[in-house]
Structure formats: C-alpha cells, structure tokens
Amino acid sequence: MTQVARPPRSEPGRTSSGGLAARVSLGRRFTPVSTEFLMIASAALMLTIFGLVMVLSATSATAVSKGENPMDGALRQGIFAVLGIPLMFLISRLPIAFLKRMAWPALFGSIALQMLVFTPLGIEDGGNRNWIMIAGFTLQPSEFLKLALALWVGYVLLRKQTMLGTWHQVFIPVVPVGALAIGTVIAGKDLGTAMVLVIVLLGCLFFSGVKLRLFILPVLLGVVAVIALAVTSPDRMRRITATCSDMSAYTGDCYQSIHGIWGMASGGIFGVGLGNSQEKYGWLPAAGNDFIFAIVGEELGLIGCIVVLALFTLFTVGAFHIIRKTDDPFIRVAAGGITVWITGQAVFNIGVVIGLFPVMGVPLPFMSQGGTALLAVLIACGVLLSFARTLKVPEARAAERTPSAGRGRVTR
C-alpha cells in the first residue's frame, strides 16, 4: 500500500502569536491621538498660517516703497514654515528615550552656536549682538537655546527626583549651567531673550516639584539679576522709565509704543480691513516683527485680537493637560519649561504692544517675522506632540477599565 506523507502540522501557538503581533503593530499605527495632541497641533498650524498672512500684510508696503518684491517677507517666512511644519510632525514621532539622550548634546550645541555671535559671523542690530549670518540667511541661535535649556533641565532633575529636597542637589548643576547659557545671551546685550530664558529655568524648577523654600531663592536671584542689568545700562533705564501716557517723549523712547497703541485704537471692533493698515507705511517700526500684534488689532480689530488670544489659550490648555496627566517627571518638567517659554513670550509681546511693559524686543511666537524664531517654536511644538503621544486616549483608558468578555466566567 502506498503511503502518502502527511503535511506538517502548523503550530497553533506560533500562528496565533504572529497574527496577534501583526494586529497589535497595525493597531498602534492607527491608534487615535490624544485630545492634547489635536489641541497643540491645530493651534500651532492656525497661528503659523495666520502669522504668514499678517507678515505679508505688514511688510508689503515698505517693500514696495523700497522697490522690492512685496512678497519677499512672506516668502522668506514661508520657507521656514514649510521646513518647520513637517519637522514638527517628524519630531512628534521620536521616542522619549531619544529626547532624553539628546538633552546634553542639544544644550552644549546651542551654547556653541550662540557663541558664534561673537565671531565675524555675528551681526549687531539695535545695540544687540544676537544674530549670525550663514549662506545669506540671518539666524538667531538663542531661539534654539530656549528649547535646549528646557530639555536639559528636565533630564537633570529627572535623575535627582529623590534628592530635590536638598538645595545643593537642586541648584547644582542647574543654576551654574543655566547661568552660563543665559550669560552668553546677556553678553550680546539682549535683555528680552535673557528674561525669557530666566522664566524657562524657573518654570522647569516649579514643575519639577521643588519645595517652595528652595524655589524662592532662584526667583529672587533672577529678579535681582534682571534689575541689575537694567540699572547698569542707561539706555535700558531710559526706556523702562519713559512715560508714554502723554506726548512728551513722542519723538524719543515712546515713539514705537505710541504708534502701536494708535494702531490698536484705530482698529476698533472689526478693524479697518486686511491690508488697509496705515501704521505699516513707515510709521510703526518693526511692524512685521515685534509689533505685528498692533497690525492685527488695526486691520482685524478686536475680533482678530480675540482670535489670536483664543489660539494661544488653546495651545496653553493642551500643554498644561500634558503636564497634569503625565507620570514621567522628564515630560512634566520639559513640557512645563516649553509652555512657560511660548506662553510667557506671547504675554510679554502683547503686553509691550498695549503699553503694559517697556519695549523689550521679544517676538510674538508663531506670528512675528523671523524664520529662526518660527522654526524653533515649531520644533518645540513637535517635542510637546511627542509628549502628547505618551498619553492614553479615552478609548484606551476605558478599555483598560473594562474586563475582556468571558474573562473570569465559569461555564457550567
């Protein structure tokens, strides 16, 4: 009798495990993102697009008067937006372990880049030496230093979680290295950026859970340092103490502030119309940069200003949800530093435009003309989105609380 060989029997365990692994991998790829991810990403995209429109409106008039292409300012800004938006979503895919490993290299790389402003590559503008010229593009290294400092402080304090009750464990090496980073900016006489770096450092310390008695000392040191820098510079003291409530200093230190307020006032509720600003025709200096919010108020009125504030609120709420929900100390501290940076800088800029603060040269995140600032903020948003991916979506949390069907039942 001829025997027919039986086909080899498949191993059910191996087949099922392979199919399960494939399903899990496919499920992870198509897992819905968290609400925080959507809030931050949508706010960043809408503010960037809004900013491109306003940069085009604010810079076209002066460009035409100089015989240049009216689209030049918006096109330059658009190049960095086209680079930054895909980079933001690419960084959002990076694992948290990789971001932790990059903390030290990012900080010292940013400090080394900042030191280039003191070389022949450096450019001085308005008394500040805080830019470098590379291949025809002007870059501001201190913008990348803000993100690097937040990541580095988060990584250092992560390794000291059990020792944050001791002052020297908190301050060393955070305060000396932070002072070194901030000192490179102060050496370029950029007090506005230095103040932003100080609040980034303080924000990281606050969200790390440092005891209040230990947190008060760096706050006092930061305040004393800012006051000392202001007092030792006659130019800064003159701008800080200038009285802009009347026309006595109109042609001096209050010229820019007065025209910024005039632009906001003339906009009313609905504005004079997109592209119809009068202040941008050479009356308001830095209309596309530090005072772009004044152009928003003039052309789009109170409604446009409320939209901008609502988008920043959406971004801030999403970022604070990450800080509140995460269990990772590194994510909490780094996200806190980034949020304080972007939100605090927006508050400073808008406060300058409406006359609450003296002119400090701090741009409005996402919107002010400046490719380096836009690129740095979009990269920081990518880091926040990477943090947001670690949060569990409501469906996943509900699935964990609900037991699987049939589990624990006894069939008779």
TACOR-V240273 format. One record per residue. RES is the residue in three letters. OMEGA is omega in radians with two decimals (NA if undefined). NEAR is the number of other ideal C-beta (glycine too) atoms within 12 Angstrom. Layout:
BEGIN
RES | OMEGA | NEAR
RES | OMEGA | NEAR
END
This chain:
BEGIN
MET | -3.14 | 3
THR | 3.12 | 4
GLN | 3.11 | 5
VAL | -3.12 | 6
ALA | 3.12 | 6
ARG | 3.08 | 6
PRO | -3.13 | 6
PRO | -3.13 | 6
ARG | 3.12 | 9
SER | 3.13 | 11
GLU | -3.08 | 10
PRO | -3.11 | 11
GLY | -3.10 | 11
ARG | -3.12 | 12
THR | -3.12 | 13
SER | -3.14 | 13
SER | 3.10 | 13
GLY | 3.10 | 15
GLY | 3.13 | 15
LEU | 3.14 | 15
ALA | 3.12 | 14
ALA | 3.14 | 14
ARG | 3.12 | 14
VAL | 3.13 | 14
SER | 3.12 | 13
LEU | 3.13 | 12
GLY | 3.12 | 15
ARG | -3.11 | 15
ARG | -3.08 | 12
PHE | 3.09 | 11
THR | 3.13 | 19
PRO | -3.13 | 18
VAL | -3.10 | 30
SER | 3.09 | 30
THR | 3.13 | 23
GLU | 3.09 | 39
PHE | -3.12 | 35
LEU | -3.13 | 25
MET | -3.10 | 31
ILE | -3.11 | 47
ALA | -3.12 | 33
SER | 3.11 | 23
ALA | 3.14 | 40
ALA | -3.12 | 44
LEU | -3.10 | 27
MET | 3.10 | 25
LEU | 3.13 | 41
THR | 3.12 | 37
ILE | 3.09 | 25
PHE | 3.14 | 36
GLY | 3.12 | 45
LEU | 3.12 | 35
VAL | -3.10 | 32
MET | 3.07 | 43
VAL | 3.08 | 43
LEU | -3.13 | 35
SER | -3.03 | 39
ALA | -3.04 | 47
THR | -3.05 | 40
SER | -3.07 | 31
ALA | -3.14 | 27
THR | 3.11 | 30
ALA | 3.12 | 27
VAL | -3.14 | 17
SER | 3.10 | 13
LYS | -3.13 | 14
GLY | -3.12 | 9
GLU | 3.09 | 16
ASN | -3.12 | 16
PRO | -3.13 | 23
MET | -3.01 | 19
ASP | -3.09 | 22
GLY | -3.14 | 36
ALA | 3.14 | 28
LEU | 3.10 | 22
ARG | 3.10 | 29
GLN | -3.13 | 40
GLY | 3.10 | 24
ILE | -3.14 | 21
PHE | 3.07 | 37
ALA | 3.11 | 35
VAL | 3.06 | 21
LEU | -2.99 | 23
GLY | -3.08 | 35
ILE | 3.05 | 31
PRO | 3.11 | 18
LEU | 3.11 | 26
MET | -3.13 | 36
PHE | 3.06 | 26
LEU | 3.12 | 18
ILE | 3.12 | 33
SER | 3.11 | 33
ARG | -3.11 | 22
LEU | 3.09 | 25
PRO | -3.12 | 18
ILE | 3.13 | 34
ALA | 3.13 | 16
PHE | 3.12 | 18
LEU | 3.09 | 39
LYS | 3.14 | 29
ARG | -3.10 | 16
MET | -3.04 | 28
ALA | -3.14 | 34
TRP | 3.12 | 23
PRO | -3.13 | 19
ALA | -3.11 | 34
LEU | -3.07 | 34
PHE | 3.01 | 23
GLY | 3.12 | 22
SER | 3.09 | 38
ILE | 3.11 | 31
ALA | 3.10 | 22
LEU | 3.11 | 33
GLN | -3.14 | 42
MET | 3.13 | 26
LEU | 3.13 | 27
VAL | 3.14 | 35
PHE | 3.07 | 22
THR | 3.07 | 18
PRO | 3.08 | 12
LEU | -3.06 | 21
GLY | 3.14 | 28
ILE | 3.10 | 23
GLU | -3.13 | 19
ASP | 3.11 | 21
GLY | -3.13 | 23
GLY | 3.12 | 17
ASN | 3.06 | 28
ARG | -3.01 | 29
ASN | -3.12 | 41
TRP | 3.04 | 34
ILE | 3.13 | 31
MET | 3.13 | 20
ILE | 3.07 | 20
ALA | 3.09 | 8
GLY | 3.13 | 10
PHE | 3.08 | 19
THR | -3.11 | 26
LEU | 3.08 | 31
GLN | -3.03 | 45
PRO | -3.08 | 40
SER | 3.11 | 49
GLU | 3.11 | 43
PHE | 3.14 | 36
LEU | 3.14 | 47
LYS | 3.13 | 51
LEU | -3.12 | 46
ALA | -3.14 | 44
LEU | 3.13 | 51
ALA | 3.13 | 53
LEU | -3.08 | 47
TRP | 3.13 | 41
VAL | 3.10 | 49
GLY | -3.12 | 45
TYR | -3.12 | 37
VAL | -3.13 | 37
LEU | 3.05 | 43
LEU | -3.10 | 30
ARG | -3.11 | 22
LYS | -3.05 | 28
GLN | -3.10 | 22
THR | -3.06 | 12
MET | -3.07 | 21
LEU | 3.06 | 30
GLY | -3.14 | 18
THR | -2.98 | 15
TRP | -3.07 | 21
HIS | 3.07 | 16
GLN | 3.12 | 22
VAL | -2.99 | 32
PHE | -3.09 | 27
ILE | 0.09 | 17
PRO | -3.01 | 22
VAL | -3.06 | 41
VAL | 3.13 | 32
PRO | -3.13 | 17
VAL | 3.07 | 28
GLY | 3.10 | 41
ALA | 3.09 | 26
LEU | -3.13 | 26
ALA | -3.14 | 42
ILE | 3.14 | 39
GLY | 3.11 | 25
THR | 3.09 | 35
VAL | 3.12 | 42
ILE | 3.11 | 32
ALA | 3.05 | 25
GLY | 3.07 | 34
LYS | 3.10 | 29
ASP | -3.06 | 38
LEU | -3.13 | 40
GLY | 3.10 | 40
THR | 3.11 | 45
ALA | 3.10 | 39
MET | 3.10 | 38
VAL | 3.11 | 46
LEU | 3.11 | 49
VAL | -3.13 | 41
ILE | 3.03 | 37
VAL | 3.13 | 46
LEU | 3.13 | 49
LEU | 3.10 | 38
GLY | 3.10 | 41
CYS | 3.13 | 48
LEU | -3.13 | 41
PHE | -3.07 | 31
PHE | 3.07 | 36
SER | -3.13 | 39
GLY | 3.10 | 24
VAL | 3.14 | 35
LYS | -3.03 | 18
LEU | -3.11 | 14
ARG | 3.09 | 15
LEU | -3.11 | 27
PHE | -3.09 | 27
ILE | -3.08 | 18
LEU | 3.09 | 21
PRO | 3.07 | 33
VAL | 3.13 | 23
LEU | 3.12 | 16
LEU | 3.12 | 25
GLY | 3.13 | 30
VAL | 3.13 | 18
VAL | 3.14 | 15
ALA | 3.13 | 27
VAL | 3.12 | 28
ILE | -3.14 | 19
ALA | 3.13 | 17
LEU | 3.12 | 29
ALA | -3.07 | 26
VAL | -3.08 | 17
THR | 3.12 | 15
SER | 3.13 | 20
PRO | -3.14 | 13
ASP | 3.13 | 22
ARG | -3.13 | 30
MET | 3.13 | 18
ARG | 3.14 | 18
ARG | -3.12 | 29
ILE | -3.06 | 25
THR | -3.13 | 17
ALA | 3.12 | 26
THR | -3.06 | 19
CYS | -3.12 | 29
SER | 3.06 | 13
ASP | -3.07 | 10
MET | -3.06 | 16
SER | -3.13 | 14
ALA | -3.06 | 20
TYR | -3.10 | 20
THR | -3.12 | 12
GLY | -3.02 | 19
ASP | -3.08 | 23
CYS | -3.07 | 27
TYR | -3.09 | 25
GLN | -3.13 | 35
SER | -3.13 | 37
ILE | 3.14 | 32
HIS | 3.06 | 34
GLY | 3.12 | 42
ILE | 3.09 | 29
TRP | 3.12 | 29
GLY | 3.11 | 40
MET | -3.08 | 36
ALA | -3.08 | 23
SER | -3.14 | 28
GLY | -3.13 | 33
GLY | -3.10 | 19
ILE | -3.04 | 16
PHE | 3.11 | 19
GLY | 3.14 | 31
VAL | 3.12 | 26
GLY | -3.13 | 18
LEU | -3.14 | 24
GLY | -3.05 | 22
ASN | 3.13 | 23
SER | 3.03 | 41
GLN | -3.09 | 24
GLU | -3.08 | 39
LYS | 3.14 | 42
TYR | 3.05 | 24
GLY | -3.14 | 19
TRP | -3.08 | 26
LEU | 3.07 | 37
PRO | 3.11 | 26
ALA | -3.12 | 38
ALA | 3.13 | 40
GLY | -3.08 | 40
ASN | -3.01 | 42
ASP | -3.07 | 39
PHE | -3.14 | 45
ILE | 3.10 | 53
PHE | 3.07 | 48
ALA | 3.09 | 50
ILE | 3.06 | 55
VAL | -3.13 | 46
GLY | -3.13 | 41
GLU | -3.04 | 42
GLU | -3.07 | 37
LEU | 3.02 | 34
GLY | -3.13 | 28
LEU | -3.14 | 21
ILE | 3.13 | 19
GLY | 3.11 | 34
CYS | 3.13 | 34
ILE | 3.10 | 20
VAL | 3.12 | 26
VAL | 3.13 | 37
LEU | 3.12 | 28
ALA | 3.13 | 20
LEU | 3.07 | 35
PHE | 3.08 | 37
THR | 3.10 | 20
LEU | 3.10 | 27
PHE | -3.08 | 41
THR | 3.13 | 34
VAL | 3.11 | 23
GLY | 3.14 | 37
ALA | 3.13 | 45
PHE | 3.03 | 29
HIS | 3.08 | 27
ILE | -3.13 | 40
ILE | -3.07 | 37
ARG | -3.00 | 19
LYS | -3.03 | 25
THR | 3.05 | 30
ASP | -3.10 | 16
ASP | -3.14 | 27
PRO | 3.13 | 29
PHE | 3.13 | 40
ILE | -3.11 | 43
ARG | -3.08 | 37
VAL | -3.11 | 44
ALA | 3.10 | 46
ALA | 3.09 | 49
GLY | 3.11 | 41
GLY | 3.14 | 49
ILE | -3.13 | 52
THR | 3.11 | 46
VAL | 3.11 | 37
TRP | -3.01 | 48
ILE | -3.12 | 49
THR | 3.13 | 39
GLY | 3.13 | 36
GLN | 3.07 | 43
ALA | 3.12 | 36
VAL | 3.11 | 29
PHE | -3.08 | 34
ASN | -3.12 | 41
ILE | 3.09 | 35
GLY | 3.08 | 23
VAL | -3.08 | 37
VAL | -3.10 | 46
ILE | 3.00 | 25
GLY | 3.12 | 26
LEU | -3.11 | 17
PHE | 3.02 | 27
PRO | -3.13 | 31
VAL | -3.07 | 38
MET | 3.13 | 36
GLY | 3.13 | 40
VAL | -3.10 | 44
PRO | 3.07 | 43
LEU | -3.09 | 47
PRO | 3.13 | 45
PHE | -2.91 | 46
MET | -3.10 | 49
SER | 3.09 | 47
GLN | -3.09 | 41
GLY | -3.03 | 41
GLY | -3.13 | 36
THR | 3.14 | 38
ALA | 3.13 | 49
LEU | -3.13 | 42
LEU | -3.13 | 35
ALA | -3.13 | 43
VAL | 3.12 | 47
LEU | 3.05 | 43
ILE | 3.10 | 40
ALA | 3.08 | 47
CYS | 3.06 | 45
GLY | 3.09 | 33
VAL | 3.10 | 49
LEU | 3.12 | 50
LEU | 3.05 | 43
SER | 3.07 | 41
PHE | -3.10 | 47
ALA | 3.13 | 41
ARG | 3.13 | 33
THR | 3.13 | 31
LEU | 3.13 | 36
LYS | 3.11 | 23
VAL | -3.10 | 22
PRO | -3.14 | 16
GLU | -3.14 | 16
ALA | 3.12 | 19
ARG | 3.12 | 14
ALA | 3.12 | 11
ALA | 3.12 | 15
GLU | -3.13 | 12
ARG | -3.11 | 11
THR | 3.13 | 11
PRO | 3.14 | 11
SER | -3.12 | 10
ALA | 3.11 | 8
GLY | -3.09 | 8
ARG | 3.09 | 8
GLY | -3.13 | 8
ARG | 3.11 | 9
VAL | -3.13 | 6
THR | -3.12 | 5
ARG | NA | 3
END
